Each structure stands twice: as C-alpha cells, then as structure tokens.
Amino acid sequence: MIRVLAVDDEEPFRRLLKKELARKGFYAEAAPDGGAAIQRLKDESFDVILLDIVMPGTDGISLMKKLKADPATPVIIVLTGKATIETAVEAMKHGAYDYLTKPYKLDELVIVINRAYEYGKLRVKKEQFEQELLRKESEPEFVGGSGKIAHILALIRKIAPTDSTVFIQGESGTGKELVANTIWRRSGRSSLPFIALNCATLSENLIESELFGHEKGAFTSAYQAKYGIVEVADKGTLFLDEIGEMPLGLQAKLLRFLDSGEFRRVGGNKTLTVDVRVIAATNKDLTEVIRAGGFRQDLYYRLNVINIAIPPLRERKEDIPVLASHFLKKYSRKLAKDISGFAPGALDSLKLSPWPGNVRELENVIERAVILCEAGKIGPEDLSIPFTPVVLEASGNSTLEEIERDYILKVLQESNGNQSKASQVLGIDRKTLYLKLKKYGIDEPAKR
C-alpha cells in the first residue's frame, strides 16, 4: 500500500483528501504545516508527500529545502491553490516531482501519485547504479602471467556464466575483490549491481541491518525503514568480503537466505525474496575457525560450491615484473609523469622482497616510486622496500615466517611504533596487522 502524507493548512481540505485517497486504496495521513510534517516523518515512513506551498510557520518551499539533503525523503508532489510561475519554478528547483493546482481531479491525482511512487523506488537504487557505472568505467584488469593465474582465469571463464555461489580464499592484498569483480563482469548479471560488504567493519547489529535492512523503530535511531543491500543487489551480485568475521548469530540467517533467497528486515515480520548471486571471500582458514566454534560448518559447505584459492605473491614471483609494469603505467598516467620503465637492479629488488602485503603492497611501493622518481626510469633508490637483496641473502636460512616477523618489526620501528602508519606501509589493514602481531607474540612494538 502506498503511504501518502498530505501537508495543507486548510483542515476541511485535509479531511477530504484523506477520505478520497483512502477510498482509492492509499494509506493517507495529514499535517497542517511543515513543522508538523517533519514530526510526522520522524514518527512514520511515507512514500509520497502532497505539499501545499503557502502555509503559516514552515511553508512548502522551506520544508522542501530542509528535506532536500535527505536521500530517504519521500517523493514530493506540490498541490496548491495559489499557483504562480515563480512558485512552480522554485518548487521544481528544490526537487518536486510534479506540480498540481487546486481544485484537483481525483483520477489525475491518483495517476500522479502512482507515478511518483514508482519514481521513488527507482531513486532508491540510483546511487548504487551510479557507483556500478563508475566501477564499469574503471574496469580493473586481472594482471599476471604465471601458470597459477592462468588457471584462475580459466576457472573464472567457466563459472562466470553460472549463478553458483563462489568462495574465494587468499591472504590480504592478493586481489579477492578483483576476482569477484571479474566473475561479475563476465556473468549474465554484469548489467546489474555488484554490491560489496566487508563483514569485518561492522558490529553484529549493524551488519544485519546493512545486509537485510530494517523497519522503522527496529532500534533507537531507526527513524525510517531502510533497504538492505540484498534488496539493492536484487538480480545482481553480492560480494561478502571477510566472511569469516560474520557474527555467529547472523550466520544462520545468511544460510537461510542462501538456500531460499528469503529474508526479513530487522524488526520486521514480512518475508521478502530477492534473486542475487553471492560471492564470499576470506583470508582465514575457515576449517580452523569451524573447529574453534567461530563459523558454522553447514554455512561453509553452502558457500564452498566453487572454490578459488589465490596464491600469495611470494609463491608466484614471476608475476612481479608484469604487475610492476602495470602499476607503473597506471600511476605514470595518473600523476602525469613520463617514466618508461625500470632501471637495472630495480626489478631484482622487487623480486627478492617477501611481500607480506601481497599485490596491494607492491602497488603501494610502485605508486610511491613513481612519485619519488626524478629520472626516466625507476631505480632501486626510488623503491621503499624494507628488505634489500643483501639483507635477504644474509637471512637465507630463515623461514618465511621469521622473515615476515622481522619485516613487520622493521616497519614498526621505522614508523616509530605507529600501527596505522605501519599498516599503510605494509599494504594491509589495521586488523590484519593486529592479528599478525598477536601471531608472532609482538605485544609492544619497538619505538625509537
């Protein structure tokens, strides 16, 4: 049922309008001025506002100015008995969908309300579609020449046209979202949204609201009903990054959603259904998390229909020159610098680094090198790599974990113990750095 709020200072007109709209199948409420309308909007959600212009207190134009910045504002139809060209222009400038005059024809008003409602539904998805257009324009490339990357690309070509759930595993910085993006772009859903949610960034209550939406009044700050990203992604693709961080309480609801496409908004009783393809990713070994009681085994099996494991950069060193050249071209264009390649020794330095931050770290190093480079080619002196070839050669008997531990300690020391700065240099997020510090028993990073 379409929910309509009529805002008019004439009480008989409000009463008549409510009665006629109710008879036509609408839910209708009324407010005598803009101030009362704002309070109504805090208490209830509406789809369409029928707004008079000339009213005591907060008039129609003033109300429109106040509501204009809120993307959840109902669609506004101006309905006034004091129409002028000036007020019509002003109303349309501030976002009115249509402009009608009194006395109105009920059948015409009903048609306009229905059209405004449909327009409002399209507007809900407008911002997400614009983001997807930007994403399509940038179209990130899947770069690499190793056999392991060739195998992943071949697998993507096979699975992309299907609607099967995909499970991507790989360390932070290996390109899990890039793989998900590539699957989406080569699928039959490529003209529809690709929506990403990082499960590690929100609390349990917030992530459920973000995923499935909420009804008005579901919690203290829920002044309006909110669409979840599963609704925004309808007919498209939903990418759940860091799925291993999803709270246990929400995992059962996600399992039900994967099985049936059905869900309920937080605080709601109505069962809704959408059609989305789900791609999930994690940098954890979920079998270990399952053994520790932190992840549901049935959900793991449901997600793991098709598995793509992305190897870390240290296991595919032959990709480093190709990736480095790709990032060099990217940032040379972006920064308007004429840099043609790498000087002798630069690529050797890159190949000798253990790259605990993987491709993301390599990209950061190349971007920084392009900024610092003052010659026609990037030299070893332009590369801010904590490990030089000499250091690595001297550490030849060390295990990879020992090298990584020493690397992290060195970066922390150079960052004066500042973990935010260190995580940026390493090309990993704060949470990943924290987990690595915990893994290696580094409680108090050394400070200079």
N, C-alpha and C positions, 0 to 999 in steps of 0.2 A: 504494500500500500504506500502510495506517495504521500509524504508528510509535508504539509504546507503551513507556513506562518504568515498570516495577514497582518500588516502593520498599518494602521489608519486611525486618525484621531476622532472619526465620527462613529459613535457607538452603534447607531442603527445599521450603518453600512457594514460594520464588522460582524454584527449578529446575522445579517442577511447573507453575507459572503460565506461565513462558516456553515450555515444551513445548506446553501446551494452546493458548496463543494462536498459536504458530507453526502448529500444526495447523489452526487456524481462518483462516489466511491473513494474520495480522498480523506485522509486524516487531516483535520484543519484546526488550528488554534489561532488566537489573535492577540495583538498587543496594541496599546493606544499611542505609543510613540517609540522613538529609537532607543531610549533608555530602558524601557520595559522589554523591548525586543532583545536587547543584549542579555538581559537577565533570563529571558526565555531560552535563548540559545545556550546559556550555561546549564540550564536545567534539562533541556531536551535536545535531541538532534532532529533537524529538518532537512528536507531535500530542496525545497523552493521557498523563497520569500516573495510575497506580493507587497510591494512597498509604495506608500504614498510619499509625496515629496514635501508638501507644506504641512508641518505639524509643530505644535508647541514643544519646547525643550529641544531634544535631539531630533532634528528633521531628517528627511530621507537621504539627502546628499551627505550630511555629516555622518550618518550611520554607515553609508557605503564607504566613506573614507576610512572609518575605523575597522571595517571588516575586510577591506581590500587586501591587507597583508597576510590574512589567514587563509592558507590553501584549503582548509576544511569548510570554508564559508559556503552556505547553500547558494544555489543559483538565484539571482535577483531579477524579478520582473517588476518594472515600475508600473504602478496602476494609480493614476492621479486624475483629479478633476480640474486641475489648474495647469494645463499643459502649455508650454511655450517652446519655441525652437531652442532657446538658451538652456532651459532645464533638461530638455531631451539630450542635447549635446553633452551637457555636464554629466548626466546620468550614464550615458554610454561610455564616456571617458573614464568613469570610475568603475566600470565593469558590469553594468546592467546587461542582461541577456536580451531583453526586449522592453518596449515602452508602449503601454496601452493607456487609453483615456477612458474616463467615466463619461456617460454610462457605458458599461461594457456589455458585450454579447456573451452569454454564458458558454455557448458551444465554442466560440472563438477562444475564450479564456482557457477552457479545458484543453484544447489543442496546443496552445502555447505552453501550458504547464507541463503537459506530457513531453513536448519537445525539449523544454528546459531540463526536465529530469534526465532525459537521455543524454543531453549535452553534459550534464553534471557527472554522469557515470563515465563518459569518455574523458572528462577532465581529470578524474582520479588517476588515470593511467598515463596522462600526458607527460608528466615529468619523467616517469620511468622509461617511456618510449624515447624521449629525447636523449636520455642517457645511453640507451641502446644504439641510437643513431650515431652518437659520438664514439661509442665503442666500435661500431662497424667501420666508421671512417678511419680510425686508427689501426684497425686490424693487426694486432701483434703477430709477428712471424715466429714460427716454430723453427729455430735455427739449430743445426748440428749435423755433423757428417759421420758420426760413429755408427757402428752396427746396432748399438743399443737404441739409439734414437730412431734409426730407420725401422727397427722392429716396432717401436711405439707408434710411429706414423702409419705403418701398415695396419696395425691393430685399430687405430682410430678410423681409418678408411672403412674398415669392416663394420665397426659398431656404430658409427655416427648415424647412419640412416635408420637405425632401430630406435625403439623407445625404452630399451632396457636400462636399468639402474647401473651406474658406473661407480666404482670405488677406486680412488687414486691414492697411492701411498708414496711418500717421499719426504726427505728432510726439508726443513725450512729453506726457502730460496731456490728449490730445484725447478719450480715452474708448474706447480699443480694447477693453479688457476688458468695458466696458459693452455694446459692440456684440456681443461674443461671448456675453455673458450673455443678451442679448435674443434672439439666434438660438436659444440653447439653450432658453429658456423658451417659445418659440413652436414648438418642434420636437416630434416624437413621442417624443423621449428626455427630456422635461422631468421625468419622474418618477424618473429615474435620475441618477447623479452628474454634476456638472460639476466637473472637476478641472483646476486651473491650475498650470503650471510656468513659472517665469521662467528662461529659458536663460542669462541674464547673471549669475546669482547663484552658480553652482556651477562647480567645475573639471570638466575632461573626464571624469575617472574617477567623480566624484561624480554628475554629471548622468546618466551612463549607468546607474549603479546606481539613481538616483532614478526614472529613466524606465522601465527594464526590470527592475529588481530584481537581486538577486544570490543566489548559493548560499553556503551555509556554507563558510568557508575561501577564498572568492574573493580576499580580501585580508586583511591583518593583523587588522583589527578586525571582520571578518565572522564573529562567533561563532554567528549564526543565519542561516538563509535569510530573505530579505526580499522581499516582494511589491513589484513596481514599480507606478507609478501607472497604467500601461496596463492592469494587471490590476484595480486598484481601480476604474478608469473603465469596465470592461467593460460593454457595452450602453449606455453613456452618452456623454459628450462630453469630449474632451481639448483644453485650450487651451494652446498653446505660445507664450508671450509672448517677445518679443525673440528670435525665431527666427534672426535674423542673427548672433547671438552663439554659436550652437551650433558646437562644435568640428568641424572638417572630418572627423576620424576617425569621428565619430558620425553624420554626415550620411548616409553610405552605409547604415548600419543603419536609420536612420529611413526612408529611401527604400524599403527592402525591406519595412519594417513597413507603410508606407502602401499599397504595392502588394498585399500579401498578408494583412496582419493578423497575420503571424508574427514571432516574436522569440525570443531566448534570453536568459535571465538571465546576468549577468556571472559567469563561472566555471562555467557550465552547458553541457551538450551537448544537452539536451532542447529540441525546438522546441515552443513554446507558441503558441496562437492566441486572439485576442480580437476583439471587434467594437466598435470605437469610432469616433465621428465626430471628425475633427481640425479644429480651427480654429487658425490660426497668425497671428501679428502681428509687426510690426516698425516701428521708427521710422527705419529706414535705407532708402536706395535700393539694393535688392539687385542691381540691374543693375550698379551701380558696384562693389559688393562682389564680384560674379562676375568682372568684368574684372580686379579686383585679386587674384583667385585665392583669395578667402576664403569662397566659397559655391559649391556645386555647381549648375550650370545645370539638370541633369535634376531635381534636387530642387525647384528654383524652379518649373519648369514643372508638376511634380506637385502642388505646394502651391497654385499660382495657378489653380485651376479656376474659382473665383468670387472676384473682386477687389472689395474695398470700400475706397475711399480716403476717409479722414475729413479734411476741410479744417481747418486751424488756426483758432483763434478769431478771429484778426485778419482772416481772409477771410470771416467771417460775423458781423460786428458786430451785425447785427440780432438775433442770439440772446442778446446780453449782457443786456438787460433781463429776458428770460424766465428765463435761468439765474440771474441775481442774485436775482430774486424767489423762485425755487425754493429756493436755498440759504438765503435769509433765513428762509423758513418752516421749513425743516429745522432750522436752528440755534436759532431762537427757541423751537421746541418742545423741542429737546434741552436747552437751557440755561434753560428756563422763564422767558423774558423776553418782555414784551409790546411787540413792535416791529411796527408796522403797515406800514411801507414805507420809501421813500427820500425824504429832504428835497431841495428844489430844488438842482440842481448836482451831486448825488452820482452819478446815472446818467450825466451828461455826462462826469464824471471817469472813470468806468469805461469808457465808450465810446472815450475818447481814449487809453487805455493800449494798448501793442502786445501785451501778454500773451504773452511768450515761453514762459511756463509753461502756457499754454492754459487749459482749463477747470479743471484741478487748481489752478492758481494763483489763478483767480477764486474758487474755492470757499474756499481758504485765506484770501483777503482778506475775504470776506464773513463767515466764521466769526470772524475776529479783530475785525471791525467790530461784530458782534453782542455780543461780549464787552465791547468798549470803550464801546458806545453807552449813554448815560445818559438819552436822551430817547425819545420815542415813535417817532421815525424816524431812520434812519441818515443822517448828514450827511457832507459832504466831509471834515470833520475826523476822522471815525471811520475813514476809508479809508486804510490804509497803502500808498499807491501811490507808488513811487519817482518816476514821471513825472507832473507836474501838467500841466494844459492849457497853461499859459504856456510850460513847457519844450518841449512838443511843438510848439507854434506856432513857437517860435524855431528849432526843428530841422526846419522844414518842407522844406528842400532835402536833408535827409539820406536815405540809403537805409534800408530796413528793417533790413539787417544792421548798419549803423552805429548805428541806434537800439538794437538788441538788444545790441551790444557795449558801448555807453555805459551801458545799463541794468544789465548784469551787473557792470561795473566799479563803478557807483554802489552796488549792493547789497553787493558785496565790501568796499568802503570802509566802508559803514555797519556791516558785520559784522566790521570790524577784520581783514579777511583770512581769517576763519574760513570755510572752504569748506562745512563741514557746516551751519553756521547759514545761510550764503548760499543753499545749495541748498533749505533748508526755506522761506526767504522767497520764493524764485523758484518754488517748487512743482515742482521737478524733482529727480531723484535725483543722488547724487554723481557717478556715472559720466557722466550726461548733461552735468553742469556741467564735468567734466574735458574732455570732448570739445569743448564749446563754447570753453573756454579755449584748447585746442590749435588749434581752427579759427581763432580770432581772434588767435593769437600772443601770448596773455597768459600769460607764463611765471611772473612773480612778482606776484601780486595786491597792489595798494597797501594798505599798512597805516597806520593812524593812530598 
